[in-house]
Amino acid sequence: MRANNVGNNGITQFLRSEFRQEILKAARPIWEFLRKTDPPPIRSDAIFVFGSDRAAPADKAAKLYHAQYAPKIVVTGGTAGAFSFSPTIPEADKLKYRLIQNNVPANDIVVEAKSANTQENISFGVAALRASRSFSSSQFPSSLILVSLPYQQRRQWATFEKYRQDPNSGLSGIDLYNCPADSTLDSAKDPVSFGVETERMLREIFNIVKYRNYEWKKTNYITWIDIPAEVIAAYKNIKQLMGKV
């Protein structure tokens, strides 16, 4: 996406542009598909926050914590993630700081700051939670509320589900509840951020297709996900529209 004329006038024109509105309309099937959401969760052992460079997942986790859905929050993510902006400050530390700003006690936050991808978020994050509570039983935790950016929720759930289905993973007894962050499809307010968020949505569809049958590694990274035809059509439509903006 070209970011010409990003001044106030340029932003106003962009927000009203027919192409932006077309992209938003075309993106809704993709957004609803990626934003996997379960009914309101039951009280769980912990809230599990996937590594992110955005504050929204921490804000959602804090909201769930204060509503007493779980007594602990696990934040994950190191400095080597695909979207990590800092070579020195782990994503988990940033998420923890945001939680504290939202009045979550530091003692109730478990930090996993070494992971570089979703698989490591999961395995390292659950290990950190177990260690923090001095539990050795594989039955802990028995339930987790998963929190991610809305457009990353389905893929990250599917990665956890792949582990959960493996009887040798030590995670097979965990019940999962999906509660994505509260950010909305059209929350990006300028051409650059709108372009970035839209590209990330498209990347999620691409990654779901890639990871569900990674045959060259003789394994799947996620549990199988069927992508509706309308989502594939929307993906192709947006790719064409993005070239016009």
MARTOR-832977 format. One record per residue: x, y, z of N, C-alpha, C in turn. Coordinates in nm, 2 decimals. Layout:
<sites>
> X, Y, Z, X, Y, Z, X, Y, Z .
...
</sites>
This chain:
<sites>
> 0.08, -0.12, 0.00, 0.00, 0.00, 0.00, 0.09, 0.12, 0.00 .
> 0.06, 0.22, -0.09, 0.13, 0.34, -0.09, 0.09, 0.43, 0.01 .
> 0.18, 0.50, 0.08, 0.15, 0.59, 0.19, 0.17, 0.74, 0.15 .
> 0.14, 0.77, 0.03, 0.15, 0.91, -0.01, 0.05, 1.00, 0.06 .
> 0.09, 1.13, 0.08, -0.01, 1.22, 0.14, -0.07, 1.17, 0.27 .
> 0.02, 1.14, 0.36, -0.02, 1.09, 0.49, -0.05, 1.20, 0.59 .
> -0.05, 1.33, 0.55, -0.09, 1.44, 0.64, -0.24, 1.43, 0.67 .
> -0.29, 1.52, 0.75, -0.43, 1.52, 0.79, -0.52, 1.51, 0.68 .
> -0.50, 1.59, 0.57, -0.59, 1.59, 0.46, -0.58, 1.46, 0.39 .
> -0.46, 1.41, 0.38, -0.44, 1.28, 0.31, -0.52, 1.17, 0.39 .
> -0.51, 1.17, 0.52, -0.58, 1.07, 0.60, -0.73, 1.08, 0.58 .
> -0.78, 1.21, 0.59, -0.92, 1.23, 0.57, -0.97, 1.17, 0.44 .
> -0.89, 1.20, 0.33, -0.93, 1.15, 0.20, -0.93, 1.00, 0.20 .
> -0.82, 0.94, 0.26, -0.81, 0.80, 0.26, -0.93, 0.73, 0.34 .
> -0.96, 0.79, 0.45, -1.07, 0.73, 0.53, -1.20, 0.72, 0.45 .
> -1.22, 0.82, 0.36, -1.34, 0.83, 0.28, -1.33, 0.76, 0.15 .
> -1.21, 0.71, 0.12, -1.18, 0.66, -0.02, -1.27, 0.54, -0.05 .
> -1.30, 0.53, -0.17, -1.38, 0.41, -0.21, -1.30, 0.28, -0.20 .
> -1.17, 0.29, -0.22, -1.09, 0.17, -0.21, -1.09, 0.12, -0.06 .
> -1.07, 0.21, 0.03, -1.07, 0.17, 0.17, -1.20, 0.11, 0.21 .
> -1.31, 0.17, 0.17, -1.44, 0.11, 0.20, -1.46, -0.03, 0.14 .
> -1.41, -0.04, 0.02, -1.42, -0.17, -0.05, -1.34, -0.27, 0.02 .
> -1.21, -0.23, 0.06, -1.13, -0.33, 0.14, -1.19, -0.37, 0.27 .
> -1.25, -0.27, 0.34, -1.32, -0.31, 0.47, -1.43, -0.40, 0.44 .
> -1.51, -0.38, 0.34, -1.62, -0.46, 0.31, -1.58, -0.60, 0.28 .
> -1.47, -0.61, 0.19, -1.42, -0.74, 0.15, -1.35, -0.81, 0.26 .
> -1.30, -0.74, 0.36, -1.22, -0.80, 0.47, -1.31, -0.86, 0.58 .
> -1.44, -0.83, 0.58, -1.52, -0.87, 0.69, -1.54, -1.02, 0.70 .
> -1.56, -1.10, 0.59, -1.56, -1.24, 0.60, -1.43, -1.30, 0.66 .
> -1.32, -1.24, 0.62, -1.19, -1.29, 0.67, -1.17, -1.26, 0.82 .
> -1.21, -1.14, 0.86, -1.20, -1.10, 1.00, -1.29, -1.19, 1.08 .
> -1.41, -1.22, 1.04, -1.50, -1.30, 1.12, -1.45, -1.45, 1.13 .
> -1.39, -1.49, 1.02, -1.33, -1.63, 1.02, -1.21, -1.64, 1.11 .
> -1.12, -1.54, 1.10, -1.00, -1.55, 1.18, -1.02, -1.52, 1.33 .
> -1.12, -1.44, 1.36, -1.15, -1.40, 1.50, -1.24, -1.51, 1.57 .
> -1.17, -1.62, 1.60, -1.24, -1.73, 1.66, -1.28, -1.70, 1.80 .
> -1.40, -1.70, 1.83, -1.45, -1.66, 1.97, -1.55, -1.77, 2.02 .
> -1.53, -1.81, 2.14, -1.61, -1.90, 2.21, -1.71, -1.83, 2.30 .
> -1.82, -1.90, 2.34, -1.91, -1.83, 2.44, -1.83, -1.79, 2.56 .
> -1.89, -1.70, 2.64, -1.82, -1.65, 2.76, -1.75, -1.77, 2.84 .
> -1.63, -1.76, 2.87, -1.56, -1.87, 2.93, -1.60, -1.90, 3.08 .
> -1.58, -2.02, 3.12, -1.60, -2.05, 3.26, -1.47, -2.01, 3.33 .
> -1.47, -2.00, 3.47, -1.35, -1.97, 3.54, -1.25, -2.08, 3.51 .
> -1.13, -2.03, 3.48, -1.02, -2.11, 3.44, -0.90, -2.10, 3.52 .
> -0.80, -2.18, 3.50, -0.67, -2.17, 3.58, -0.59, -2.05, 3.55 .
> -0.59, -2.01, 3.42, -0.51, -1.89, 3.38, -0.56, -1.84, 3.25 .
> -0.52, -1.71, 3.23, -0.54, -1.65, 3.10, -0.41, -1.65, 3.03 .
> -0.41, -1.70, 2.91, -0.29, -1.72, 2.83, -0.28, -1.62, 2.72 .
> -0.18, -1.53, 2.72, -0.16, -1.43, 2.62, -0.05, -1.46, 2.53 .
> -0.08, -1.48, 2.40, 0.02, -1.50, 2.30, 0.11, -1.38, 2.28 .
> 0.24, -1.40, 2.25, 0.33, -1.29, 2.22, 0.27, -1.19, 2.12 .
> 0.28, -1.06, 2.14, 0.22, -0.96, 2.06, 0.30, -0.83, 2.07 .
> 0.30, -0.75, 1.96, 0.36, -0.62, 1.97, 0.25, -0.51, 1.99 .
> 0.13, -0.56, 2.02, 0.01, -0.47, 2.04, -0.03, -0.48, 2.19 .
> -0.09, -0.37, 2.24, -0.14, -0.37, 2.38, -0.27, -0.43, 2.39 .
> -0.35, -0.44, 2.29, -0.49, -0.49, 2.30, -0.50, -0.63, 2.37 .
> -0.42, -0.73, 2.34, -0.43, -0.85, 2.41, -0.41, -0.84, 2.56 .
> -0.32, -0.76, 2.61, -0.30, -0.73, 2.75, -0.42, -0.66, 2.81 .
> -0.48, -0.57, 2.74, -0.60, -0.50, 2.79, -0.71, -0.60, 2.80 .
> -0.73, -0.69, 2.71, -0.84, -0.79, 2.72, -0.81, -0.88, 2.84 .
> -0.69, -0.93, 2.85, -0.65, -1.02, 2.96, -0.68, -0.95, 3.10 .
> -0.65, -0.82, 3.11, -0.67, -0.75, 3.23, -0.82, -0.74, 3.26 .
> -0.90, -0.72, 3.16, -1.05, -0.72, 3.17, -1.10, -0.85, 3.22 .
> -1.05, -0.96, 3.17, -1.09, -1.09, 3.21, -1.05, -1.12, 3.35 .
> -0.93, -1.08, 3.38, -0.87, -1.10, 3.52, -0.96, -1.03, 3.62 .
> -0.99, -0.90, 3.60, -1.07, -0.82, 3.69, -1.21, -0.87, 3.70 .
> -1.26, -0.94, 3.60, -1.39, -1.01, 3.60, -1.39, -1.14, 3.67 .
> -1.27, -1.18, 3.72, -1.24, -1.30, 3.80, -1.27, -1.43, 3.72 .
> -1.23, -1.42, 3.59, -1.23, -1.54, 3.51, -1.11, -1.63, 3.54 .
> -1.00, -1.58, 3.59, -0.89, -1.66, 3.62, -0.80, -1.58, 3.72 .
> -0.72, -1.65, 3.80, -0.64, -1.59, 3.90, -0.50, -1.55, 3.86 .
> -0.46, -1.60, 3.74, -0.33, -1.58, 3.69, -0.33, -1.54, 3.54 .
> -0.23, -1.47, 3.49, -0.22, -1.43, 3.35, -0.08, -1.47, 3.31 .
> -0.07, -1.55, 3.20, 0.06, -1.58, 3.14, 0.08, -1.50, 3.02 .
> 0.19, -1.42, 3.02, 0.23, -1.35, 2.90, 0.35, -1.41, 2.83 .
> 0.35, -1.42, 2.70, 0.46, -1.49, 2.63, 0.52, -1.40, 2.53 .
> 0.64, -1.44, 2.48, 0.70, -1.37, 2.37, 0.84, -1.31, 2.40 .
> 0.94, -1.35, 2.32, 1.07, -1.29, 2.34, 1.10, -1.18, 2.24 .
> 1.22, -1.17, 2.19, 1.26, -1.05, 2.11, 1.27, -1.10, 1.96 .
> 1.25, -1.22, 1.93, 1.27, -1.27, 1.80, 1.15, -1.30, 1.72 .
> 1.03, -1.26, 1.76, 0.91, -1.28, 1.69, 0.90, -1.21, 1.56 .
> 0.82, -1.25, 1.47, 0.81, -1.20, 1.33, 0.78, -1.05, 1.33 .
> 0.71, -1.00, 1.43, 0.67, -0.86, 1.44, 0.73, -0.78, 1.55 .
> 0.83, -0.84, 1.62, 0.89, -0.78, 1.73, 0.97, -0.66, 1.69 .
> 0.94, -0.54, 1.76, 1.01, -0.42, 1.72, 1.14, -0.39, 1.80 .
> 1.16, -0.47, 1.90, 1.28, -0.44, 1.99, 1.37, -0.56, 2.00 .
> 1.50, -0.54, 1.98, 1.59, -0.65, 1.99, 1.63, -0.67, 2.14 .
> 1.59, -0.59, 2.23, 1.63, -0.60, 2.37, 1.52, -0.62, 2.47 .
> 1.40, -0.57, 2.43, 1.28, -0.58, 2.53, 1.19, -0.69, 2.48 .
> 1.17, -0.80, 2.55, 1.08, -0.91, 2.51, 0.94, -0.86, 2.50 .
> 0.86, -0.92, 2.41, 0.72, -0.88, 2.40, 0.65, -0.91, 2.54 .
> 0.69, -1.02, 2.60, 0.62, -1.06, 2.73, 0.64, -0.95, 2.84 .
> 0.76, -0.88, 2.84, 0.78, -0.78, 2.94, 0.69, -0.66, 2.91 .
> 0.68, -0.63, 2.78, 0.59, -0.52, 2.74, 0.44, -0.54, 2.78 .
> 0.40, -0.67, 2.76, 0.27, -0.71, 2.79, 0.25, -0.70, 2.94 .
> 0.35, -0.75, 3.02, 0.34, -0.74, 3.17, 0.33, -0.59, 3.21 .
> 0.40, -0.50, 3.15, 0.40, -0.36, 3.19, 0.26, -0.31, 3.17 .
> 0.20, -0.35, 3.05, 0.06, -0.30, 3.02, -0.04, -0.36, 3.12 .
> -0.02, -0.48, 3.16, -0.11, -0.54, 3.26, -0.10, -0.46, 3.39 .
> 0.02, -0.43, 3.43, 0.04, -0.36, 3.56, -0.03, -0.22, 3.55 .
> -0.02, -0.16, 3.43, -0.09, -0.03, 3.41, -0.24, -0.05, 3.42 .
> -0.29, -0.17, 3.39, -0.43, -0.20, 3.41, -0.46, -0.26, 3.55 .
> -0.37, -0.23, 3.64, -0.40, -0.27, 3.78, -0.40, -0.42, 3.81 .
> -0.33, -0.50, 3.73, -0.31, -0.64, 3.76, -0.19, -0.65, 3.85 .
> -0.20, -0.72, 3.96, -0.08, -0.73, 4.05, 0.03, -0.81, 3.98 .
> 0.16, -0.77, 4.00, 0.27, -0.83, 3.94, 0.28, -0.98, 3.98 .
> 0.24, -1.01, 4.11, 0.25, -1.15, 4.16, 0.15, -1.24, 4.08 .
> 0.06, -1.19, 4.01, -0.04, -1.27, 3.94, -0.01, -1.28, 3.79 .
> 0.11, -1.23, 3.75, 0.15, -1.24, 3.61, 0.27, -1.33, 3.60 .
> 0.26, -1.43, 3.51, 0.37, -1.52, 3.48, 0.43, -1.48, 3.35 .
> 0.56, -1.46, 3.35, 0.63, -1.41, 3.23, 0.71, -1.52, 3.16 .
> 0.69, -1.54, 3.03, 0.77, -1.63, 2.95, 0.83, -1.55, 2.84 .
> 0.96, -1.52, 2.85, 1.02, -1.42, 2.76, 1.13, -1.47, 2.67 .
> 1.12, -1.60, 2.64, 1.22, -1.66, 2.55, 1.16, -1.71, 2.41 .
> 1.04, -1.72, 2.40, 0.98, -1.78, 2.28, 0.99, -1.69, 2.16 .
> 1.00, -1.76, 2.04, 1.02, -1.68, 1.92, 0.91, -1.71, 1.82 .
> 0.81, -1.80, 1.85, 0.70, -1.83, 1.76, 0.59, -1.89, 1.84 .
> 0.48, -1.92, 1.78, 0.36, -1.96, 1.85, 0.38, -2.10, 1.92 .
> 0.45, -2.19, 1.85, 0.47, -2.32, 1.92, 0.55, -2.30, 2.05 .
> 0.65, -2.21, 2.05, 0.73, -2.19, 2.17, 0.64, -2.11, 2.27 .
> 0.56, -2.01, 2.22, 0.47, -1.95, 2.32, 0.39, -2.05, 2.40 .
> 0.34, -2.15, 2.33, 0.26, -2.25, 2.40, 0.34, -2.34, 2.49 .
> 0.45, -2.41, 2.44, 0.52, -2.50, 2.52, 0.60, -2.43, 2.64 .
> 0.66, -2.32, 2.61, 0.74, -2.25, 2.71, 0.64, -2.18, 2.81 .
> 0.53, -2.13, 2.76, 0.43, -2.06, 2.84, 0.37, -2.15, 2.94 .
> 0.33, -2.27, 2.90, 0.26, -2.36, 2.99, 0.37, -2.41, 3.09 .
> 0.49, -2.43, 3.05, 0.60, -2.47, 3.14, 0.62, -2.37, 3.25 .
> 0.62, -2.24, 3.21, 0.64, -2.13, 3.30, 0.53, -2.13, 3.40 .
> 0.41, -2.15, 3.36, 0.29, -2.15, 3.45, 0.30, -2.26, 3.55 .
> 0.34, -2.38, 3.50, 0.35, -2.49, 3.59, 0.46, -2.47, 3.70 .
> 0.57, -2.41, 3.65, 0.68, -2.38, 3.74, 0.64, -2.28, 3.85 .
> 0.57, -2.18, 3.80, 0.53, -2.07, 3.89, 0.44, -2.12, 4.01 .
> 0.37, -2.22, 3.98, 0.28, -2.27, 4.09, 0.33, -2.39, 4.16 .
> 0.46, -2.43, 4.12, 0.52, -2.55, 4.18, 0.44, -2.67, 4.16 .
> 0.37, -2.68, 4.05, 0.29, -2.80, 4.02, 0.38, -2.89, 3.93 .
> 0.38, -3.02, 3.96, 0.45, -3.12, 3.87, 0.35, -3.20, 3.79 .
> 0.22, -3.20, 3.83, 0.12, -3.28, 3.77, 0.09, -3.23, 3.63 .
> 0.07, -3.32, 3.53, 0.04, -3.28, 3.40, -0.11, -3.23, 3.39 .
> -0.18, -3.25, 3.50, -0.32, -3.20, 3.50, -0.33, -3.05, 3.53 .
> -0.22, -2.99, 3.55, -0.22, -2.84, 3.57, -0.15, -2.77, 3.46 .
> -0.20, -2.67, 3.40, -0.34, -2.63, 3.41, -0.44, -2.72, 3.34 .
> -0.56, -2.72, 3.39, -0.67, -2.80, 3.33, -0.75, -2.71, 3.23 .
> -0.74, -2.58, 3.24, -0.82, -2.49, 3.15, -0.74, -2.36, 3.14 .
> -0.75, -2.31, 3.01, -0.69, -2.18, 2.98, -0.78, -2.10, 2.89 .
> -0.78, -1.97, 2.92, -0.84, -1.87, 2.83, -0.74, -1.82, 2.74 .
> -0.75, -1.84, 2.60, -0.66, -1.79, 2.51, -0.69, -1.65, 2.46 .
> -0.59, -1.56, 2.46, -0.61, -1.42, 2.42, -0.51, -1.38, 2.32 .
> -0.55, -1.33, 2.21, -0.46, -1.29, 2.10, -0.52, -1.18, 2.03 .
> -0.45, -1.12, 1.93, -0.51, -1.03, 1.84, -0.62, -1.10, 1.76 .
> -0.74, -1.03, 1.73, -0.85, -1.11, 1.67, -0.81, -1.18, 1.54 .
> -0.73, -1.12, 1.46, -0.69, -1.19, 1.33, -0.59, -1.30, 1.35 .
> -0.53, -1.31, 1.46, -0.44, -1.42, 1.49, -0.50, -1.53, 1.57 .
> -0.62, -1.51, 1.62, -0.68, -1.60, 1.72, -0.70, -1.74, 1.66 .
> -0.75, -1.76, 1.54, -0.78, -1.89, 1.49, -0.65, -1.97, 1.47 .
> -0.55, -1.91, 1.41, -0.43, -1.98, 1.39, -0.36, -2.02, 1.52 .
> -0.36, -1.93, 1.61, -0.29, -1.96, 1.74, -0.37, -2.06, 1.82 .
> -0.50, -2.06, 1.82, -0.58, -2.16, 1.88, -0.55, -2.30, 1.81 .
> -0.54, -2.30, 1.68, -0.52, -2.42, 1.60, -0.38, -2.48, 1.63 .
> -0.29, -2.40, 1.66, -0.15, -2.45, 1.70, -0.16, -2.51, 1.84 .
> -0.23, -2.45, 1.93, -0.25, -2.51, 2.06, -0.33, -2.63, 2.05 .
> -0.43, -2.64, 1.97, -0.51, -2.75, 1.95, -0.43, -2.87, 1.90 .
> -0.34, -2.84, 1.81, -0.25, -2.95, 1.76, -0.17, -3.01, 1.87 .
> -0.12, -2.93, 1.96, -0.05, -2.98, 2.08, -0.14, -3.06, 2.17 .
> -0.26, -3.01, 2.19, -0.36, -3.06, 2.28, -0.40, -3.20, 2.24 .
> -0.40, -3.22, 2.10, -0.45, -3.35, 2.05, -0.34, -3.46, 2.05 .
> -0.21, -3.41, 2.08, -0.10, -3.51, 2.09, -0.09, -3.56, 2.23 .
> -0.11, -3.69, 2.25, -0.11, -3.75, 2.39, 0.03, -3.74, 2.45 .
> 0.13, -3.72, 2.37, 0.27, -3.71, 2.43, 0.31, -3.57, 2.46 .
> 0.23, -3.47, 2.44, 0.27, -3.33, 2.45, 0.26, -3.29, 2.60 .
> 0.19, -3.36, 2.68, 0.17, -3.31, 2.82, 0.06, -3.20, 2.83 .
> 0.00, -3.17, 2.72, -0.10, -3.07, 2.72, -0.24, -3.12, 2.68 .
> -0.26, -3.25, 2.67, -0.38, -3.31, 2.62, -0.50, -3.29, 2.71 .
> -0.48, -3.26, 2.84, -0.59, -3.25, 2.93, -0.64, -3.11, 2.95 .
> -0.59, -3.01, 2.87, -0.62, -2.87, 2.89, -0.75, -2.83, 2.81 .
> -0.85, -2.78, 2.87, -0.96, -2.72, 2.80, -0.93, -2.58, 2.76 .
> -0.97, -2.54, 2.64, -0.93, -2.41, 2.58, -1.05, -2.32, 2.55 .
> -1.05, -2.20, 2.58, -1.15, -2.10, 2.56, -1.09, -1.98, 2.48 .
> -1.15, -1.94, 2.37, -1.10, -1.84, 2.29, -1.17, -1.70, 2.32 .
> -1.09, -1.60, 2.36, -1.14, -1.47, 2.39, -1.04, -1.37, 2.33 .
> -1.06, -1.34, 2.20, -0.97, -1.25, 2.13, -0.98, -1.11, 2.19 .
> -0.88, -1.03, 2.16, -0.88, -0.89, 2.21, -0.99, -0.81, 2.14 .
> -1.02, -0.70, 2.20, -1.14, -0.62, 2.16, -1.12, -0.53, 2.04 .
> -1.01, -0.52, 1.98, -0.98, -0.43, 1.87, -1.08, -0.47, 1.75 .
> -1.11, -0.37, 1.67, -1.21, -0.39, 1.57, -1.14, -0.39, 1.43 .
> -1.22, -0.43, 1.33, -1.17, -0.44, 1.19, -1.12, -0.31, 1.14 .
> -1.20, -0.20, 1.17, -1.17, -0.07, 1.11, -1.11, 0.03, 1.21 .
> -1.03, -0.03, 1.31, -0.97, 0.06, 1.41, -0.85, 0.14, 1.36 .
> -0.79, 0.09, 1.25, -0.67, 0.16, 1.20, -0.71, 0.30, 1.14 .
> -0.65, 0.41, 1.19, -0.70, 0.54, 1.16, -0.61, 0.61, 1.05 .
> -0.51, 0.55, 1.00, -0.43, 0.62, 0.90, -0.39, 0.52, 0.79 .
> -0.35, 0.57, 0.68, -0.31, 0.48, 0.57, -0.21, 0.37, 0.60 .
> -0.10, 0.42, 0.67, 0.00, 0.32, 0.70, -0.04, 0.21, 0.79 .
> -0.10, 0.24, 0.90, -0.15, 0.14, 1.00, -0.26, 0.05, 0.94 .
> -0.35, 0.11, 0.86, -0.45, 0.04, 0.79, -0.39, -0.07, 0.69 .
> -0.28, -0.02, 0.62, -0.22, -0.11, 0.53, -0.15, -0.23, 0.60 .
> -0.08, -0.20, 0.71, -0.01, -0.30, 0.79, -0.11, -0.40, 0.85 .
> -0.22, -0.36, 0.90, -0.31, -0.45, 0.96, -0.38, -0.54, 0.85 .
> -0.41, -0.48, 0.74, -0.47, -0.56, 0.63, -0.37, -0.66, 0.58 .
> -0.25, -0.62, 0.56, -0.14, -0.72, 0.52, -0.13, -0.83, 0.62 .
> -0.14, -0.80, 0.75, -0.13, -0.91, 0.85, -0.24, -1.01, 0.84 .
> -0.36, -0.95, 0.81, -0.48, -1.04, 0.79, -0.46, -1.14, 0.68 .
> -0.41, -1.08, 0.57, -0.38, -1.17, 0.45, -0.27, -1.27, 0.48 .
> -0.17, -1.23, 0.56, -0.07, -1.32, 0.59, -0.12, -1.44, 0.68 .
> -0.22, -1.41, 0.76, -0.28, -1.51, 0.84, -0.34, -1.62, 0.76 .
> -0.42, -1.58, 0.66, -0.48, -1.68, 0.57, -0.37, -1.76, 0.50 .
> -0.27, -1.69, 0.45, -0.15, -1.76, 0.38, -0.09, -1.86, 0.48 .
> -0.07, -1.82, 0.60, 0.00, -1.91, 0.70, -0.09, -2.03, 0.74 .
> -0.22, -2.01, 0.75, -0.31, -2.12, 0.78, -0.30, -2.23, 0.67 .
> -0.30, -2.18, 0.55, -0.28, -2.28, 0.43, -0.15, -2.35, 0.44 .
> -0.04, -2.27, 0.47, 0.09, -2.33, 0.47, 0.11, -2.42, 0.59 .
> 0.07, -2.38, 0.71, 0.10, -2.46, 0.83, 0.02, -2.59, 0.85 .
> -0.10, -2.59, 0.78, -0.19, -2.70, 0.81, -0.14, -2.83, 0.73 .
> -0.06, -2.81, 0.63, 0.00, -2.93, 0.56, 0.14, -2.90, 0.52 .
> 0.23, -2.88, 0.62, 0.37, -2.86, 0.60, 0.44, -2.99, 0.56 .
> 0.41, -3.04, 0.45, 0.45, -3.18, 0.42, 0.61, -3.20, 0.41 .
> 0.68, -3.09, 0.37, 0.82, -3.11, 0.36, 0.89, -3.13, 0.49 .
> 0.82, -3.10, 0.60, 0.87, -3.13, 0.74, 0.81, -3.25, 0.79 .
> 0.72, -3.31, 0.71, 0.65, -3.44, 0.76, 0.57, -3.42, 0.88 .
> 0.51, -3.29, 0.90, 0.43, -3.27, 1.01, 0.34, -3.15, 0.98 .
> 0.23, -3.13, 1.06, 0.15, -3.01, 1.05, 0.18, -2.93, 1.17 .
> 0.18, -2.80, 1.15, 0.20, -2.71, 1.27, 0.07, -2.68, 1.34 .
> -0.04, -2.70, 1.27, -0.17, -2.66, 1.33, -0.26, -2.78, 1.30 .
> -0.37, -2.78, 1.38, -0.48, -2.88, 1.34, -0.54, -2.83, 1.21 .
> -0.60, -2.92, 1.14, -0.66, -2.89, 1.01, -0.77, -2.79, 1.02 .
> -0.77, -2.69, 0.94, -0.87, -2.58, 0.93, -0.93, -2.58, 0.79 .
> -1.06, -2.59, 0.78, -1.12, -2.57, 0.65, -1.15, -2.42, 0.63 .
> -1.10, -2.36, 0.52, -1.12, -2.22, 0.49, -1.24, -2.21, 0.40 .
> -1.35, -2.14, 0.44, -1.47, -2.13, 0.36, -1.43, -2.06, 0.22 .
> -1.51, -2.10, 0.12, -1.49, -2.04, -0.01, -1.50, -1.89, -0.02 .
> -1.59, -1.84, 0.06, -1.61, -1.69, 0.06, -1.49, -1.62, 0.12 .
> -1.42, -1.69, 0.21, -1.30, -1.63, 0.27, -1.18, -1.63, 0.17 .
> -1.17, -1.73, 0.09, -1.07, -1.74, -0.01, -1.10, -1.63, -0.12 .
> -1.23, -1.62, -0.16, -1.26, -1.52, -0.26, -1.23, -1.38, -0.20 .
> -1.26, -1.35, -0.08, -1.23, -1.22, -0.02, -1.08, -1.20, -0.01 .
> -1.01, -1.30, 0.02, -0.86, -1.29, 0.02, -0.81, -1.24, -0.12 .
> -0.86, -1.31, -0.23, -0.81, -1.27, -0.36, -0.86, -1.13, -0.40 .
> -0.98, -1.09, -0.36, -1.03, -0.96, -0.39, -0.95, -0.85, -0.32 .
> -0.91, -0.87, -0.20, -0.84, -0.77, -0.12, -0.70, -0.76, -0.18 .
> -0.64, -0.86, -0.23, -0.51, -0.86, -0.29, -0.51, -0.77, -0.41 .
> -0.62, -0.77, -0.48, -0.63, -0.69, -0.60, -0.66, -0.54, -0.56 .
> -0.75, -0.52, -0.46, -0.78, -0.39, -0.42, -0.66, -0.32, -0.36 .
> -0.58, -0.39, -0.28, -0.46, -0.33, -0.22, -0.37, -0.26, -0.32 .
> -0.36, -0.32, -0.43, -0.27, -0.26, -0.54, -0.32, -0.13, -0.59 .
> -0.45, -0.10, -0.57, -0.51, 0.03, -0.62, -0.50, 0.15, -0.53 .
> -0.47, 0.12, -0.40, -0.48, 0.22, -0.30, -0.35, 0.30, -0.30 .
</sites>
